[in-house]
Amino acid sequence: MTDLYRQYFRDMPCYLTVQDRNFRVIDANTRFEEDFGNWAGRYCYQVYKHRSEPCETCPVEQTFRDGRTHSSEEFVTNLSGQEISVIVYTTPIRDASGKITSVMELSADITGVKRLQSQFRDSQRRYQQLFNEVPCYISIQDPELNIVNVNRRFKEDFGSFLGCKCYDIYKHRQEECEICPVQQTFEDGQVHRSEEVVTTRDGRQMNTLVYTSPIFDAMGMIDRVMEMSTDITPIRELQSQLQSIGLLISSVSHGIKGLLNGLDGGMYLVNSGMKKGDNKRLTQGWEMVQRNVERIRSQVLNILYYAKEREPNWESVSAADLASEVLSIIAAKATELDVDLDDDVADDTGTFEADPQAMRSLLLNLLENSLDACRVDNKKTTHAVKFGVRGTSDTVVFTIEDNGIGMDRETRDRAFSLFFSSKGAKGTGLGLFIANKIAKAHGGRIELDAELDRGSAFTLTIPRQRKEPVLEETNNEKGKA
């Protein structure tokens, strides 16, 4: 039986040694002898590592000290100079009295495993580098649309909001998008594509082309979905000016047609009033003509501001007189819509340098937007728009507040975007865009505070002395669909 166990010891497919307390090898198996040579009278560290002194951390020494099994990973060098990675296990050998007389050390060659681990780590590094350096936005999402991983460019523009909902980070929404390509991929396992408008964490809007692809787990089930979004805003900006003008014409044609019908009605009242000598009818008709002519002028100015950069025609403008003129123009529409129009114009508003025609268009656009917000709001019984003007030593501040339908976060972010309208087919998507463009041309700014179902408040701040216009493109111009 002893010879049989001896044979087992000799033929073990690993390196086996028995060492004394001085780490001298007192026995070894065949494979050890083949790979490391003559061991008789030599120390473990001399044979394994070609060292002249013991290793700093030695599992054999630890087993002698506490009588327990220990393990470690080591690099050893064979007779041919090849470095081998081994995992080492030690166990005590005791005499009849239980005293540790020697330690058996088993070393298994794991060079192949280490090579695979190294290749795997290299692959992971390459994958992570590729994942991070791809020039687009990549997010990995779970079935609840929580973001579980993102690449570097996503972090830079949208932040690292792991665990947050994609629609919250991308669009500042509180509910899922009506059509979600990620959800579609979870449902059918297919690649889906869509085009979206998203908002970065610093408020920039961009058009993105989105592709989604499934990620499968070990069981072949869809575990995650990868969403890749490419910024195509420059492509959208390079679309033909002719196409843009065509879209503009088609979007405003219905409004112009309605205004022309209004002119026809006013002319009819004027003509019939003149024939019948009815001054009341004559006055009513002429007011309709004037009102519709002013609206047509506003539409044309909007088109001109969009189609061509226009230097303001600078004049000294009385803020109070401008406010009074704008209120007189918009009053009829407010009455028609049953909206209370309140004004709060301070006495000390003074004058400022501006293009009066452009400023009139700007304020009318803001007021008409507020009136329309009241018109489409069905949740309140009464509606009001308040128009205020205040002056400081350096600026004139116009405020327009309404208690209309308000805006959610996504609508606020896109409010000043070209061709974006929350009114559907009834809006051209030009009014607020043009208003913002005029404000910037005067060196001013428009601030928007709005909440869904509560209402909206616009604050227009214009410097008293002319400033150079802001030359950079607005973020909202980049958000056109």
C-alpha positions in Angstrom: 0.0 0.0 0.0 2.9 2.4 0.8 4.3 1.8 -2.7 0.9 2.5 -4.2 0.7 5.9 -2.4 4.3 6.6 -3.4 3.3 6.0 -7.0 0.3 8.4 -6.6 2.7 11.0 -5.2 5.2 10.6 -8.1 2.6 10.7 -10.9 0.5 13.7 -9.7 0.0 16.0 -12.7 1.3 19.0 -10.7 4.4 20.1 -8.9 4.7 18.4 -5.4 7.4 19.0 -2.9 7.9 18.2 0.7 10.0 20.8 2.6 11.5 21.0 6.1 11.5 24.0 8.4 14.5 25.5 6.5 12.6 25.3 3.2 14.9 22.5 2.0 13.3 20.2 -0.5 13.3 16.7 1.0 11.1 15.0 -1.6 9.5 15.9 -5.0 7.5 14.2 -7.6 8.4 13.3 -11.2 6.9 16.4 -12.9 8.8 18.7 -10.5 12.1 16.9 -11.4 11.4 17.1 -15.1 10.7 20.8 -15.1 13.1 22.0 -12.3 15.9 19.4 -12.3 17.9 18.0 -9.4 16.5 19.1 -6.1 18.5 17.1 -3.6 19.9 19.3 -0.9 18.6 22.5 -2.4 16.1 25.0 -1.0 12.7 25.7 -2.4 13.4 29.3 -3.3 16.7 28.3 -5.1 14.9 25.7 -7.3 11.7 27.6 -8.0 12.8 31.2 -8.2 16.6 31.2 -8.5 16.8 33.3 -5.3 19.5 33.3 -2.7 17.2 34.0 0.2 13.7 32.9 1.2 10.6 34.7 -0.2 9.2 37.6 1.9 5.8 35.8 2.1 6.0 32.0 2.1 2.9 29.8 2.5 5.2 26.9 3.7 6.5 29.1 6.5 2.9 30.1 7.4 1.8 26.5 7.6 4.8 25.6 9.9 3.7 28.5 12.1 0.0 27.9 12.5 -0.5 24.4 11.1 -3.2 25.5 8.6 -3.5 25.2 4.9 -2.4 28.3 3.0 -2.5 29.3 -0.7 -0.9 31.9 -2.9 -0.2 32.7 -6.5 3.5 32.7 -7.6 5.7 33.0 -10.6 8.4 30.3 -10.9 11.1 29.6 -13.5 11.8 26.2 -15.0 15.0 24.7 -16.4 14.5 26.3 -19.8 14.0 29.8 -18.3 10.3 29.8 -19.0 8.3 31.7 -16.4 5.3 29.7 -15.1 2.3 31.0 -13.2 1.3 28.6 -10.4 -1.3 28.5 -7.6 0.2 27.1 -4.5 -1.4 25.1 -1.7 0.4 23.9 1.5 -0.6 21.4 4.1 1.3 20.2 7.2 2.7 16.7 7.6 2.7 15.5 11.3 4.4 12.7 13.2 2.8 10.3 15.6 2.8 12.8 18.3 1.0 15.4 16.1 4.1 17.6 15.7 4.6 19.2 12.3 7.8 17.7 10.8 7.4 18.9 7.2 5.1 20.7 4.8 3.8 19.4 1.5 3.5 22.1 -1.2 1.3 21.5 -4.2 1.8 23.9 -7.2 -0.6 23.8 -10.1 0.4 25.4 -13.5 -2.2 28.1 -14.2 -0.2 29.9 -17.0 -2.9 29.2 -19.5 -5.6 30.5 -17.2 -3.5 33.6 -16.5 -3.0 34.1 -20.2 -6.7 33.9 -20.8 -7.4 36.3 -17.9 -4.9 38.8 -19.4 -6.5 38.5 -22.8 -9.9 39.0 -21.2 -8.7 42.1 -19.3 -7.2 43.4 -22.5 -10.5 42.8 -24.3 -12.3 44.6 -21.6 -10.0 47.6 -21.8 -10.3 47.7 -25.5 -14.1 47.4 -25.3 -14.2 50.1 -22.6 -12.0 52.4 -24.7 -14.1 51.8 -27.8 -17.3 52.3 -25.7 -16.0 55.6 -24.3 -14.4 57.0 -27.4 -17.3 56.3 -29.9 -18.2 59.8 -31.2 -21.9 59.5 -30.2 -24.0 59.1 -27.1 -24.3 55.5 -25.7 -26.5 54.4 -22.8 -27.3 51.0 -21.6 -30.9 50.7 -20.2 -32.8 48.0 -18.2 -36.4 47.0 -18.8 -37.6 49.9 -16.6 -35.7 52.4 -18.8 -33.2 53.0 -16.0 -29.7 54.0 -17.3 -27.2 51.5 -16.0 -24.1 52.5 -18.0 -23.1 55.4 -20.3 -20.0 56.4 -22.3 -17.8 59.3 -21.8 -19.5 61.7 -24.3 -22.8 61.0 -22.7 -21.4 61.9 -19.3 -19.9 65.2 -20.6 -23.1 66.4 -22.2 -25.9 64.9 -20.1 -24.1 63.9 -16.8 -23.6 60.6 -15.1 -27.1 59.9 -13.8 -26.9 56.1 -13.4 -30.2 54.7 -12.2 -32.2 57.6 -13.6 -34.8 57.3 -16.3 -33.7 58.0 -19.8 -36.6 60.2 -20.6 -35.9 62.4 -17.6 -32.2 62.8 -18.6 -32.7 63.3 -22.3 -36.0 65.2 -22.4 -36.7 66.3 -18.8 -40.0 64.5 -19.0 -41.8 62.8 -16.1 -43.3 60.1 -18.2 -42.2 57.7 -20.9 -42.2 58.9 -24.5 -45.2 57.9 -26.5 -43.0 56.0 -29.0 -39.9 54.6 -27.3 -37.4 52.6 -29.5 -35.9 51.0 -26.4 -39.2 49.6 -25.3 -39.8 48.4 -28.9 -36.5 46.5 -28.8 -37.3 44.9 -25.4 -40.6 43.8 -26.9 -39.4 42.3 -30.2 -35.6 42.0 -29.9 -35.1 44.0 -33.1 -33.0 47.0 -33.9 -35.2 50.2 -34.0 -34.5 53.7 -35.2 -36.0 57.1 -34.5 -35.2 60.8 -34.6 -35.4 62.8 -31.4 -34.8 66.3 -30.0 -33.0 66.1 -26.7 -31.7 68.7 -24.2 -28.2 68.6 -22.6 -27.7 69.5 -19.0 -26.5 73.0 -19.9 -29.8 73.6 -21.9 -28.5 73.0 -25.4 -30.9 71.3 -27.7 -29.9 68.9 -30.5 -31.4 66.7 -33.0 -30.3 63.1 -32.6 -30.6 59.9 -34.7 -31.3 57.0 -32.4 -30.6 53.3 -32.8 -31.4 50.6 -30.3 -30.0 47.1 -30.1 -30.7 44.2 -27.7 -28.1 42.8 -25.2 -28.8 39.2 -24.3 -27.9 37.3 -21.1 -26.5 33.8 -20.8 -29.9 32.3 -21.2 -30.6 34.2 -24.5 -33.1 36.6 -22.9 -33.0 40.3 -23.5 -31.4 41.7 -20.4 -30.4 45.2 -21.5 -30.8 47.5 -24.5 -28.1 49.7 -25.9 -29.2 53.1 -27.2 -26.9 54.9 -29.5 -27.7 58.5 -30.4 -25.8 60.5 -33.0 -25.9 64.3 -33.1 -27.3 65.3 -36.5 -28.0 68.9 -35.6 -25.4 70.2 -38.1 -27.2 68.2 -40.8 -30.5 69.7 -39.9 -28.9 73.2 -39.9 -27.5 72.6 -43.4 -30.9 71.8 -44.9 -31.8 73.8 -47.9 -32.9 77.3 -47.2 -35.5 76.8 -49.9 -36.9 73.8 -48.0 -37.1 75.9 -44.9 -38.9 78.7 -46.7 -41.3 76.2 -48.2 -42.1 74.9 -44.8 -42.5 78.4 -43.5 -44.9 79.4 -46.3 -47.0 76.3 -45.8 -47.2 76.8 -42.1 -48.3 80.4 -42.3 -50.5 80.3 -45.4 -53.6 79.2 -43.4 -53.1 82.1 -41.0 -52.6 84.6 -43.8 -55.8 83.3 -45.5 -57.7 83.9 -42.3 -56.4 87.4 -42.1 -57.4 88.1 -45.7 -60.9 86.9 -44.9 -60.9 89.3 -42.0 -59.9 92.1 -44.4 -62.7 91.1 -46.8 -65.2 91.3 -43.9 -63.9 94.7 -42.8 -64.0 96.1 -46.4 -67.6 94.8 -46.8 -68.6 96.7 -43.6 -66.8 99.8 -44.8 -68.4 99.7 -48.2 -71.9 98.9 -47.0 -71.6 101.6 -44.3 -70.6 104.2 -46.8 -73.5 103.3 -49.1 -76.0 103.3 -46.2 -74.5 106.3 -44.4 -74.1 104.0 -41.3 -71.2 105.5 -39.4 -71.2 102.8 -36.8 -70.9 100.1 -39.4 -68.2 102.2 -41.2 -66.2 102.5 -38.0 -66.5 98.9 -37.1 -65.4 97.8 -40.6 -62.4 100.2 -40.6 -61.3 98.9 -37.2 -61.4 95.4 -38.6 -59.3 96.5 -41.6 -56.7 98.2 -39.4 -56.5 95.2 -37.1 -56.0 92.7 -39.8 -53.5 94.9 -41.7 -51.5 95.1 -38.5 -51.6 91.3 -38.1 -50.5 90.8 -41.7 -47.6 93.3 -41.1 -46.6 91.3 -38.0 -46.6 88.0 -39.9 -44.5 89.6 -42.8 -42.0 91.0 -40.3 -41.7 87.5 -38.7 -41.0 86.0 -42.1 -38.4 88.7 -42.8 -36.7 88.2 -39.5 -36.4 84.5 -40.2 -35.4 84.8 -43.8 -32.7 87.4 -43.5 -30.5 88.9 -40.8 -31.8 92.4 -40.2 -30.0 95.3 -38.5 -32.4 97.2 -36.2 -33.5 100.6 -37.2 -32.3 102.4 -34.1 -34.5 105.1 -32.6 -35.2 106.6 -29.2 -38.3 104.8 -28.0 -40.6 105.7 -25.1 -41.3 102.5 -23.2 -44.7 103.8 -21.9 -45.8 104.9 -25.4 -44.7 101.5 -26.9 -46.6 99.6 -24.2 -49.7 101.7 -24.8 -49.6 101.1 -28.5 -49.1 97.4 -28.1 -52.0 97.2 -25.6 -54.3 99.0 -28.0 -53.5 96.5 -30.8 -53.9 93.4 -28.7 -57.0 94.6 -26.7 -59.5 93.5 -29.3 -58.2 89.9 -29.4 -58.2 89.8 -25.6 -61.9 90.9 -25.6 -62.7 88.4 -28.3 -61.2 85.6 -26.2 -62.8 86.8 -23.0 -59.4 87.3 -21.3 -58.9 90.1 -18.8 -56.0 92.3 -20.0 -54.4 94.2 -17.1 -51.5 96.7 -17.4 -49.1 97.9 -14.9 -46.8 100.5 -16.5 -44.6 102.5 -14.2 -44.4 106.3 -14.6 -40.5 106.3 -14.7 -40.0 103.8 -17.6 -38.3 106.5 -19.7 -36.8 105.9 -23.2 -34.4 103.4 -24.7 -32.7 102.8 -28.0 -34.5 100.2 -30.2 -36.2 99.5 -33.4 -39.8 100.4 -32.6 -41.3 98.2 -35.3 -39.3 95.2 -34.2 -40.0 95.8 -30.5 -43.7 96.1 -31.2 -43.6 92.8 -33.1 -41.6 91.2 -30.2 -44.1 92.3 -27.5 -47.1 91.3 -29.7 -45.7 87.9 -30.2 -45.3 87.4 -26.4 -48.8 88.8 -25.7 -50.4 86.7 -28.4 -48.7 83.6 -27.0 -50.1 84.3 -23.6 -53.6 84.9 -25.0 -53.4 81.6 -27.0 -52.3 79.8 -23.8 -55.5 81.1 -22.1 -57.6 80.2 -25.1 -56.6 76.5 -25.1 -56.9 76.2 -21.3 -60.1 74.4 -20.4 -59.4 73.9 -16.7 -60.1 77.5 -15.4 -63.2 79.5 -15.6 -61.5 82.9 -15.9 -58.3 83.9 -17.6 -56.1 87.0 -17.3 -52.9 88.4 -18.9 -50.9 91.0 -17.1 -48.6 93.3 -19.0 -46.1 95.3 -16.9 -43.2 97.7 -17.6 -40.5 98.8 -15.2 -37.4 100.8 -15.7 -33.9 100.8 -14.0 -31.0 103.0 -14.7 -29.6 100.7 -17.3 -32.5 98.6 -18.6 -36.2 98.5 -19.4 -38.0 95.4 -18.2 -41.3 94.2 -19.8 -43.2 91.4 -18.0 -46.1 89.4 -19.5 -47.8 86.9 -17.2 -50.8 84.7 -17.9 -52.8 82.0 -16.0 -53.2 79.8 -19.1 -52.3 76.2 -19.8 -48.6 76.7 -18.9 -45.7 74.5 -20.0 -44.0 71.3 -18.9 -40.2 71.1 -18.7 -39.8 69.7 -22.2 -42.0 72.5 -23.7 -40.1 75.2 -21.8 -36.8 73.9 -23.1 -38.1 74.1 -26.7 -40.3 77.2 -26.4 -38.0 79.4 -28.5 -37.1 76.8 -31.1 -37.7 77.4 -34.7 -41.0 75.7 -36.0 -41.8 74.4 -32.5 -45.3 75.1 -31.5 -47.4 73.6 -28.6 -50.5 74.6 -30.5 -50.3 71.9 -33.1 -51.5 72.9 -36.6 -52.8 76.3 -35.2 -49.3 77.6 -34.5 -46.5 78.4 -37.0 -43.6 77.9 -34.5 -42.3 81.3 -35.4 -43.6 83.7 -32.8 -41.4 83.0 -29.8 -38.4 82.2 -32.0 -38.7 85.6 -33.7 -39.3 87.3 -30.3 -36.1 85.8 -28.9 -34.2 86.7 -32.1 -35.3 90.3 -31.8 -34.4 90.5 -28.1 -30.9 89.2 -28.9 -30.5 91.7 -31.8 -31.1 94.4 -29.2 -28.6 93.0 -26.7 -31.4 91.8 -24.5 -32.8 88.5 -23.2 -36.1 86.8 -22.5 -36.5 84.7 -19.4 -39.3 82.1 -19.2 -40.9 80.8 -16.0 -43.8 78.4 -16.6 -45.5 75.4 -15.0 -48.1 73.1 -16.5 -51.6 74.2 -15.6 -50.4 77.2 -13.6 -49.4 79.6 -16.4 -46.4 81.3 -17.9 -44.4 84.4 -17.2 -42.0 86.1 -19.7 -39.5 88.7 -18.6 -38.0 90.8 -21.4 -34.9 92.8 -20.4 -33.6 95.4 -22.9 -30.6 97.7 -22.3 -31.3 101.5 -22.6 -28.3 102.0 -24.7 -27.7 99.9 -27.8 -25.3 97.0 -27.6 -23.7 94.9 -30.2 -26.0 92.0 -31.0 -25.2 88.5 -29.8 -23.5 86.9 -32.9 -23.6 83.3 -31.7 -26.5 81.1 -32.7 -29.0 80.5 -30.1 -29.4 77.0 -28.7 -33.0 77.1 -29.7 -32.2 77.7 -33.4 -30.3 74.4 -33.2 -33.4 72.6 -31.9 -35.5 72.9 -35.0 -37.1 69.7 -36.1 
